[in-house]
């Protein structure tokens, strides 16, 4: 019944495999009893001054008038409206969703109003599609589920940051306050006497003093006592006295 519409919407508006969920959510929203059913849904368009357009949809056929994106935004674009639900739940671009619904609405209303009048009951196929659409509307979005699952971590994240900052500060201060080495420990190697080198350890051997001059000077001194030992008044005999 809606296969052609689904394939056309998937190709023309880039919905891909999400074209069927879009149609399901549209049927669920159109026929929801809380919104007054199909009659209440069509009354929203009439209240926005779009009564002639809605009237052309009844019964289907070539006389159905198109509806613009801005007109759809006026009726279904409020917070919590159909445009927000479909784009948010299925993670589709809002412009693509608006254009796709503008294409689907006239055809769907025409199929639901054979002969131009509102039906007393919906076909079984429509009810099954609408029930699947209700489940999609009630399901949480991917962003909501992710936020709910990580809510506890997000609540603790500021405290974790504070603790990490405190630990980093303590570590930095501890490095600055590390005890410096004592002056004695620093100067000890400098004051220690250097190990003498092998060449410096052995003193140079001084040359022995020469004793030869002293010995030569002692000989005249020894001859002087010998001369003094001879008799004072005697003179040595000359050679002439010896011959006489």
C-alpha positions as semicolon CSV with decimal commas, in nm:
position;residue;x (nm);y (nm);z (nm)
1;X;0,000;0,000;0,000
2;X;0,289;0,240;0,086
3;X;0,582;0,066;-0,080
4;X;0,605;0,308;-0,371
5;X;0,596;0,610;-0,137
6;X;0,870;0,462;0,081
7;X;1,103;0,394;-0,210
8;X;1,041;0,736;-0,360
9;X;1,109;0,915;-0,031
10;X;1,427;0,712;0,025
11;X;1,572;0,816;-0,310
12;X;1,444;1,172;-0,354
13;X;1,514;1,299;-0,003
14;X;1,816;1,095;0,099
15;X;1,636;0,900;0,371
16;X;1,774;0,563;0,269
17;X;1,661;0,282;0,495
18;X;1,505;0,540;0,730
19;X;1,222;0,616;0,489
20;X;1,004;0,345;0,645
21;X;1,053;0,473;1,004
22;X;0,966;0,824;0,883
23;X;0,637;0,697;0,741
24;X;0,567;0,497;1,057
25;X;0,619;0,801;1,280
26;X;0,403;1,014;1,050
27;X;0,113;0,766;1,072
28;X;0,154;0,736;1,450
29;X;0,143;1,115;1,493
30;X;-0,151;1,159;1,253
31;X;-0,368;0,896;1,418
32;X;-0,275;0,946;1,785
33;X;-0,587;0,958;1,995
34;X;-0,424;1,206;2,234
35;X;-0,409;1,454;1,944
36;X;-0,769;1,392;1,836
37;X;-0,687;1,126;1,575
38;X;-0,681;1,204;1,206
39;X;-0,950;1,470;1,240
40;X;-0,755;1,657;1,507
41;X;-0,440;1,637;1,297
42;X;-0,608;1,794;0,993
43;X;-0,767;2,063;1,209
44;X;-0,419;2,194;1,295
45;X;-0,365;2,278;0,928
46;X;-0,703;2,442;0,899
47;X;-0,628;2,653;1,207
48;X;-0,310;2,775;1,035
49;X;-0,513;2,895;0,733
50;X;-0,434;2,592;0,519
51;X;-0,790;2,459;0,496
52;X;-0,807;2,466;0,111
53;X;-0,485;2,269;0,087
54;X;-0,608;2,006;0,332
55;X;-0,940;1,980;0,148
56;X;-0,754;1,903;-0,174
57;X;-0,583;1,608;-0,007
58;X;-0,903;1,426;0,082
59;X;-0,966;1,130;-0,147
60;X;-0,628;1,169;-0,319
61;X;-0,585;1,219;-0,689
62;X;-0,407;1,471;-0,910
63;X;-0,592;1,763;-0,753
64;X;-0,393;1,737;-0,427
65;X;-0,199;2,057;-0,366
66;X;0,160;2,064;-0,249
67;X;0,258;2,216;0,083
68;X;0,575;2,417;0,132
69;X;0,843;2,366;0,395
70;X;0,758;2,696;0,563
71;X;0,391;2,596;0,592
72;X;0,491;2,264;0,749
73;X;0,717;2,447;0,993
74;X;0,422;2,664;1,096
75;X;0,203;2,362;1,181
76;X;0,449;2,089;1,284
77;X;0,771;2,272;1,363
78;X;0,712;2,360;1,728
79;X;0,919;2,207;2,007
80;X;0,798;1,851;2,048
81;X;0,626;1,865;1,710
82;X;0,651;1,604;1,439
83;X;0,950;1,763;1,265
84;X;1,154;1,769;1,585
85;X;1,055;1,414;1,676
86;X;1,144;1,262;1,339
87;X;1,472;1,448;1,292
88;X;1,580;1,386;1,652
89;X;1,482;1,021;1,688
90;X;1,613;0,915;1,347
91;X;1,910;1,155;1,341
92;X;1,815;1,305;1,007
93;X;1,859;1,657;0,876
94;X;1,557;1,873;0,953
95;X;1,538;2,009;0,598
96;X;1,535;1,656;0,455
97;X;1,263;1,551;0,697
98;X;1,051;1,857;0,619
99;X;1,075;1,803;0,244
100;X;0,999;1,431;0,279
101;X;0,691;1,494;0,493
102;X;0,571;1,755;0,246
103;X;0,584;1,484;-0,020
104;X;0,427;1,209;0,193
105;X;0,142;1,402;0,358
106;X;-0,088;1,459;0,060
107;X;-0,051;1,097;-0,058
108;X;-0,102;0,946;0,291
109;X;-0,409;1,161;0,366
110;X;-0,553;1,065;0,028
111;X;-0,512;0,694;0,105
112;X;-0,670;0,734;0,450
113;X;-0,974;0,921;0,314
114;X;-1,114;0,712;0,028
115;X;-1,403;0,894;-0,139
116;X;-1,306;1,219;0,032
117;X;-1,440;1,134;0,379
118;X;-1,275;1,037;0,709
119;X;-1,285;0,663;0,785
120;X;-1,456;0,517;1,088
121;X;-1,161;0,281;1,145
122;X;-0,812;0,244;1,015
123;X;-0,696;-0,052;0,801
124;X;-0,491;-0,318;0,978
125;X;-0,180;-0,229;0,780
126;X;-0,205;0,134;0,888
127;X;-0,255;0,034;1,251
128;X;0,055;-0,189;1,242
129;X;0,267;0,089;1,090
130;X;0,132;0,340;1,343
131;X;0,209;0,104;1,634
132;X;0,571;0,075;1,516
133;X;0,583;0,453;1,488
134;X;0,459;0,488;1,848
135;X;0,750;0,277;1,966
136;X;0,997;0,494;1,775
137;X;0,848;0,811;1,924
138;X;0,862;0,669;2,276
139;X;1,220;0,541;2,240
140;X;1,499;0,768;2,370
141;X;1,721;0,934;2,114
142;X;2,084;0,824;2,078
143;X;2,204;1,152;2,230
144;X;1,969;1,117;2,528
145;X;2,073;0,758;2,593
146;X;2,440;0,852;2,575
147;X;2,391;1,143;2,813
148;X;2,195;0,927;3,055
149;X;2,456;0,655;3,054
150;X;2,742;0,894;3,114
151;X;2,556;1,119;3,359
152;X;2,732;0,973;3,661
153;X;3,074;1,019;3,504
154;X;2,993;1,376;3,403
155;X;2,886;1,453;3,758
156;X;3,214;1,324;3,897
157;X;3,435;1,476;3,626
158;X;3,479;1,820;3,794
159;X;3,590;1,655;4,118
160;X;3,833;1,431;3,935
161;X;3,986;1,737;3,769
162;X;4,021;1,913;4,106
163;X;4,189;1,611;4,266
164;X;4,432;1,570;3,976
165;X;4,519;1,940;3,990
166;X;4,584;1,917;4,366
167;X;4,807;1,612;4,324
168;X;5,002;1,786;4,050
169;X;5,047;2,094;4,269
170;X;5,173;1,889;4,563
171;X;5,417;1,704;4,342
172;X;5,548;2,031;4,197
173;X;5,591;2,190;4,543
174;X;5,769;1,878;4,670
175;X;6,025;1,907;4,393
176;X;6,089;2,275;4,477
177;X;6,137;2,203;4,849
178;X;6,387;1,916;4,809
179;X;6,682;1,966;5,058
180;X;6,988;2,118;4,897
181;X;7,326;1,948;4,960
182;X;7,521;2,092;5,258
183;X;7,820;2,321;5,186
184;X;8,055;2,078;5,363
185;X;7,945;1,797;5,134
186;X;7,994;2,018;4,832
187;X;8,338;2,150;4,939
188;X;8,477;1,821;5,071
189;X;8,610;1,700;4,737
190;X;8,765;2,040;4,668
191;X;8,952;2,061;5,004
192;X;9,093;1,708;4,990
193;X;9,465;1,714;4,908
194;X;9,551;1,605;4,567
195;X;9,740;1,279;4,537
196;X;10,098;1,364;4,450
197;X;10,223;1,246;4,123
198;X;10,497;0,987;4,108
199;X;10,745;1,241;3,978
200;X;10,672;1,479;4,268
201;X;10,683;1,211;4,541
202;X;11,051;1,131;4,509
203;X;11,269;1,438;4,591
204;X;11,541;1,524;4,349
205;X;11,883;1,392;4,464
206;X;12,113;1,686;4,536
207;X;12,467;1,648;4,404
208;X;12,726;1,558;4,669
209;X;12,965;1,845;4,755
210;X;13,310;1,817;4,612
211;X;13,569;1,733;4,886
212;X;13,881;1,745;4,670
213;X;13,961;2,110;4,740
214;X;13,933;2,050;5,112
215;X;14,186;1,767;5,096
216;X;14,432;1,976;4,898
217;X;14,405;2,259;5,144
218;X;14,487;2,021;5,429
219;X;14,828;1,925;5,290
220;X;14,994;2,268;5,343
221;X;14,854;2,275;5,687
222;X;15,017;1,940;5,763
223;X;15,361;2,054;5,639
224;X;15,370;2,358;5,864
225;X;15,386;2,157;6,191
226;X;15,666;1,950;6,047
227;X;15,876;2,262;5,989
228;X;15,804;2,388;6,331
229;X;15,933;2,065;6,485
230;X;16,295;2,133;6,371
231;X;16,546;2,309;6,624
232;X;16,497;2,679;6,622
233;X;16,851;2,835;6,571
234;X;16,979;2,563;6,336
235;X;16,987;2,630;5,974
236;X;17,021;2,362;5,717
237;X;17,388;2,288;5,612
238;X;17,482;2,417;5,277
239;X;17,649;2,214;5,012
240;X;17,988;2,388;5,065
241;X;18,007;2,296;5,434
242;X;17,944;1,936;5,348
243;X;18,236;1,924;5,103
244;X;18,472;2,072;5,362
